[in-house]
Amino acid sequence: MGQSKASLTTTLDLEPLSLLILGSLRPIDLASLNLVSKGCRQASLPILYSRIMIYNSSTARKILNTIFQQPKYGPFVNTLLFSSSRGQTRCHHVLSREMTSLLAKVLPILSNLEYLLISDVWALSAAIFARYQEISSNLGVCQLYGITISGQGRVVEFLSLLAKQKALRTLKMSLNALPEDYINLQLSGQQDNFTLPPNCLPALTVFEGPIFIGSKLIQAQTPLENIRLHLPLDYDTSFTLERGIQPELLSSVLDLKALGADIACSHVGKTLKTLALWGFPSDEELHDLQYAKKETPLPDLDVTDVLGDFLHTLALQCPHLRHIGALPLPSKDCSSIHEALMEMHSLRSIEFNVSPWLAPSSILTPSLGIPHSVFPSPTTLKAISMEMKMYCPTLRYFVYTLRPQPSARYHRIDRVVWICSSSRNDNMNTHAKAAKQTGWESEWTDLWLLMSG
């Protein structure tokens, strides 16, 4: 008798071969294969559920309910993406609450989840981590956009989950708004007593998110290399305290002072390479706050040179810092910036936020073609860049950012970039470069970026 041909099920029983075959199939084909036989189902299910990408609410309900009712599928999930398609509108708050509740029940089942991404259109709540004690997954990448944190209780739940993550490398998050009790807690002089255990996140090198989370990570001696922090002024500033004082302004100054102290007391300066701060108070805002202190009881706080004090802390504590932004560019005295730059020997790029230089009427429709009376001319920006380089010779890239008021989903950013090049041809060898020094070569570049809110 001749040898019988191997069946499809027998072929899929050979694990290396099945992984090669099944890994190349589309999800729709895997779903069809799942219906062929019991053997095919056993082989295809782990691949089918390993990467889940959700674009709409009906799919989300089906998948999350299936995993909740069939917990055996949970360990198959390695990647979970709540994505968004082009033109997709923001979810209604009722749907957001439903998705939040479903995901909160499912996350404890996903024991092997390594990659979690939630797009801002879903507007989910941090309540998805309410059962953090039961969540055992070891995340490698976590990106939470447009997340809602209602209060300090949710902050503690999220931080408690982070404390268990030993493999987390990248954490990015953006908030719809600050927690309701965050600023009130600050203005009352109270502090939350929750702290992360030291060295609890040994693999975390990239963080983007609110400063109250970033400060906890720095206090925990996390080996961060790239940090992008959003201060309270980067959020809604539509209401004010008595006598016109913005609570976000005072909160931002308090946070900056605390951040400088945290950096000075931690080891993050040994690893930190890039630091971006959005919502840094401008000179005019600090002047208004200084004036308001004379008439309104405020915390005992020195606001005479917040930018200079912070830069000096970075200069002393972060010797490997290569990029810093987006600092407010003073329109008069830059001496404190110059003094700090003289101590920064590794800095390669610096970014300034020049939005305060714009006239109020031009902020709504920013353009590089607006009159020089409301925006620095190319000659002015070149002079400022050359002046900065004189104090910090390692600087090469000078970025000047116009940041208008963000829309519901996107920030539109105008950037002007000046590049300092020591020769006309960067491909020339070292000796040729030394022989042909041509000084400044600058580029006037209009960069339009769409960044998710």
N, C-alpha and C positions, 0 to 999 in steps of 0.2 A: 504493500500500500504506500502511496505517496504521502509526503508530509502535508498535514493540513495547514491551511493558511491561518496566520494569527488574526484573531478578531480585533476590532477596535478597542474593546474593553481590555483585552490582554495587552495590547500595545500601550494603553494608557496606564497600565499597572507598573510599567517600567518608569520609575519616578523621573530620572534625568530627561528621558525622552518626552514624557508627558508635560513637564515644565516647559520644554522647548516648544512643543506644539501648541499647548494651551496659552502660553505667554504671548504668542503672536496673533491670537484670535481677537476679534472685536468683542466688546461686551454682549452685543446682540447675538453673535454666534455662540458665545459661551452659554448664554441663556437657552438657546435652542439645543445645544449639546446636553444641557442639564436634563432635558426631557427624553433623551434617547434610551437610557437604561440606568439602572442603579449604579453600575460601575462607573459610567460616564459622569453621573451626578457627583459621586464621591471625588472624582478626579477634578471636575470643573468648578465645584463650589468654592474651594479655597481661593482659586484664581479670580473667580467672578466677584467675590466679596472683598478681595484684598485692597482694591482701590475703588472707592465710592465717590462719584461726583454728582452732586445734586444741583439742578438748575431751577426747579419749580416746586411749589408746595405739594402738588399731588404725588410727585415722585418721592419727596421727603417723607410724606405720611406713609406711603407703602413700604419704603425701605426701613425706616425707623421702627414702625410697628412690627414688621417681619422679624427684625433682630430682637426686639423686646419679647415677642412671643416665642421665638426660637433662639434662646441664648447660646446655643451651640454654634451659631454663625458668628457670634461676636469676636472670638479669637482670630477669625480669618482676616478681620479688617486691619489693614496697616495704614491706609490713607483715607481721610474723610474730608471732602471739600464741599462746602456750601458756596458754590460759585454763583456768578451772575452773568447773564448774556447781555449783549449790547442793547441799550435802550430799555433794559428791564427797570421798572419802577420800584420804588422802595415799598417794602411789605407794610400792610396795614398793621396797626399795633395789636389787633386781635390775633392775626395770623402769627405775628412775632411771638406773642405769649404762648400760643399753641406749640410752635416749633421749639421754643425754649423749654417748655415742659417735657416735650417728647425727648429732646436731646439730653436733658438732665437725667431721664430714666435710662437712657441707652449708654451713656458714657461709662458707667461702672462695668458694663458688659464687654466693652472693647479693651480687653486686657493687653492686646499687642499693638495698640494704636501708637504710631510714631509721628504722623504728620497730620496736623489739624489746621484747617484754614476756613474762616468764616468771612464772607464778603459783607460789605457794609449795607447792601440792600436788604439783608435779612433783619437787621436791627435787633439782633438777639440780646438777651440780658445775661449778665454775669451769673445769674441764677442757674445757668447750666452746670455750674460747679458746686451747687448747693450740697451735693452728696460726695464731697471731696474725700471723705474718709473711705468710701467704697471704690474710688477710682484707683486702679492699680497700673494703668498704662504708663510706659516710660517714654515720654514724648522727646522727639529730637528737634522738631520745628513746630512752633505754635504761632499762628497769625490770626488775630481777632480784630476785625475792622468794624467800626460803627457799633461797638459793644456798649451796652448801658450798664453802669454801675450805680445803683440807687443810693447806697450808703456805705458807711465804714464796715458794716457787717459783711457785705459782699466783698469788700477789699480783703478782709481777713480770710474769708473762704478761699479766695483766689490765691493769696499768698501761702496759705496752708497747703494748697495743691502744689504750688511751685516748690515748696520745701522738700517734696518727695521726688522731684525730678533730677535724676543723676546724669541723664544723657542729653538734656535740653541744650541745644547750641544757639538757636535763634528764637527770640521772643519779640513779636511786633504786635502792637495793639493801638487802636485809636478809639476815642470815646465820643459819644454824642454830646456829652456835657459832663461837667464835674459832678461827683457825688453831692447830693443836696446838703449834707451836713459837713462837708469838707471845710469850706471857708468859715462857717460858723464856729467850727472846732478850733480853727487857727486863731480867729479874732478873740475868742474867749480865753486864749492862753493855754488851752488844754492840749495834750498830746496823746495819741493812741499808744498803748504800751506793747503792741504786737511787734516782735522782731523776728526776722528769719534766723535760723541757726547759722553760725559761721561756716563758710565753705560748703553750704548745702547745694550749690549749683556749680559743680566743678568744671562743667563743659560750656557754660553760657558765655559767649563772646560778643553777641550782637543783641542789642535791646533798643527798641523804639516804642515810646509810649509816654504816659503822664509822669510827671516828675515825682509824684508821691509813691509810685511803684519803683521808679529808677533809684530813688534815694534808699529804699529798703534793700535793693540789690547791692548797692555800693556798700552799705553798712555791713552786709553779709560777706564782704571780701570776695565778691564774684569777680572772676578774671575777665572783665569786660574789655573789649578792644574798640568796639564801635557803639557809640551811644547817641541817640536822637531823642531829646526830651521836649515835651510840650508843657509850658508853664500855664498857669490859670488865665493869663492874658490872651492866650491863644484860643480860648473858648469864648463863650458868649459874654459880652460886656454891655449888655443892654440895660442893666439896672445899676444904680449907684447908692452909696450910703448917704447919710446926711452931709450937706455942704458939698455935694458933688464928688465925693471920693469913691472911686471904683473899688469894690471889695476885691476884684481880681488883681488889681494893681498892688494893693497892700499884700495880698496873699503871694503874689509872684516875688515880691521883694523878700518876704519871709522865707520862701522856698529857696531863693538864690543864696541867701545867707546860710541856711541850713545845708544846702548842697556843697558850698565851699568848705564848711566844717567837716562834712562827711568825707569829702575827697581828701582833706588834710589828715584825717584820722584812719584812712583805709589804705589798702595796698593797690587800689585800682590805678593809681598813677604809674605803676610799674608796667602795666599792660595797655593802658588807654592810648589809642592812636587817632581816633576821630571823635569829636564832640560837637553836636549841633543842638542849639537851644532856640526854640520857637516861642515867641511871646516875651522876649527880653524887654523890660521897660525902656522907653526912650528917654532922652534928656528932659523933654518937656513934661512927660508924665512924672518923672522923679521930682522935677521942680514943683509941679502942682502938689505932689504928696508932701514935699518939704514945707510948702506954704500952708497946707491944711493942718499940719502938726501944730502950728502956732495957735489955731483956733479950735481944734477938735482933739479930745483926748484919744491918743493913739499909743500903741505899744512903743516903748523906748527903743528906737531904731534909727541907726545912722544911714541916711540915704544920700549923703553928699557925693560919694563916688562908688556906686554899686558895681559898675562895669570894671573900673580899675582894680578894685579889691578882688573881684572874681578872677580877672586875668592874672593878677599877681599870684593867686593861689595855684592856678594852672601852671604858671611858669615855674614855680618852685616844686610842685608835686608831680607833674606829668612831663618828664624829660623826653619821652618818646612821642609826644603829641605831634601829628602831622597835619591835621585839619581842624579848624574851629569855625563855627558859624552858628546862627546868623546874627551877628552882633549888631546892635544899633550904632550907626556911625554918627558921632557927635558933629554938629555943624560948626562948632567953635573950637573947643580945646580937646586935642587928642593926645595930650602929653602922657596921660596914664596908660593909654594903649601903647605908645612908643616905649615907655619904660618897661612894660611887660614883654614886649616883643624882643627887646634886647636880651632877655633871658631865655627865649625860646629858640633853641639851636637845631631843632629837627622839623620845625614847621615848614610845610610846603605850600599850603593853600589857606586862605582866609576868606570868609564870606561876611558881607555886611548887608544889613537890612536898611535900605534907604527910603522905605515907605513914608516915614515921618517928614521927609524932605518934600513930599508931593503936596500940592494944593488939594484941599478937600474935594473940589469939583473934578479933579483929574484922576482920583483914586478909582472911580467907577469904570473908567475906560482907559487903563494904562497902555502906553505904547512908547516905543523908543523914539517915536517921531514927535512927541509932545514938546512944547517950547522949553528952552533952556531955563526959563525963569522958574519953572516948577520942577525941573529935574537937572541934576548936574550935567554939564556939557562933557563931551568926550575928553576935551583938554583938562577939565577939572578932575575927572576920574583918573586920567593918566597921571596927573600930578600927585593925587592922593596915593596911587599905587606905588609910584617911585619913592615917595616919602616913606611909606611903610617898609619897602624893601631896604631902604637905607638903614633902618633900625634892625631889620631881620633879613640878612643876606640870603638865607635859605629859601625864602618865599619865592614862588614862581607864579601861582595862580591867584588872582584877585577877582572875587565875584561880588557883584553889586545886585541885590535882589529887590524887585518891586513886588510886594505881595498885596494884592487887593483883597477886599472882603471875599471869603470863599462862598461858593454857591452851595446848594444842598448836598451835592455829591463830590464836587471837584474843587481843588484849588487851582487857579490859573496863575502862573508865576512868570514874570518877565525877568530875565537875567542878562546882565551885561558882564562879559568876562574879559579881563585883560590878562594876557600871558606874557611873562618875561622870559625871553629866550636869549642865551648868551651868544648864539651864532645863527646865521641864516639857514644853515643846513644841519639839522640834528643828526643826520647820518654820517657826518664827517668824523674822522678818527680824532682821538684826543689831542694829538699834536697839532693837527690842522685847526682844531677849535681854538687852541691856545694862541695860534698865530693869527687868526682872523676874528678878533673880537669886534662885533658890530653893535654892541649895546642892546638897546631895546628893539624888539619886534613885537608889536601888539596887534591883537585882533579884536575888532568890535563885533561881537557875536550876539545875535538875537535868539535866545532860547525860549521857546514856548513849551512849557511842560504841563501835562495834565496829571495831577497826582490825586489818587483817591482820598476822599475826605478823611 
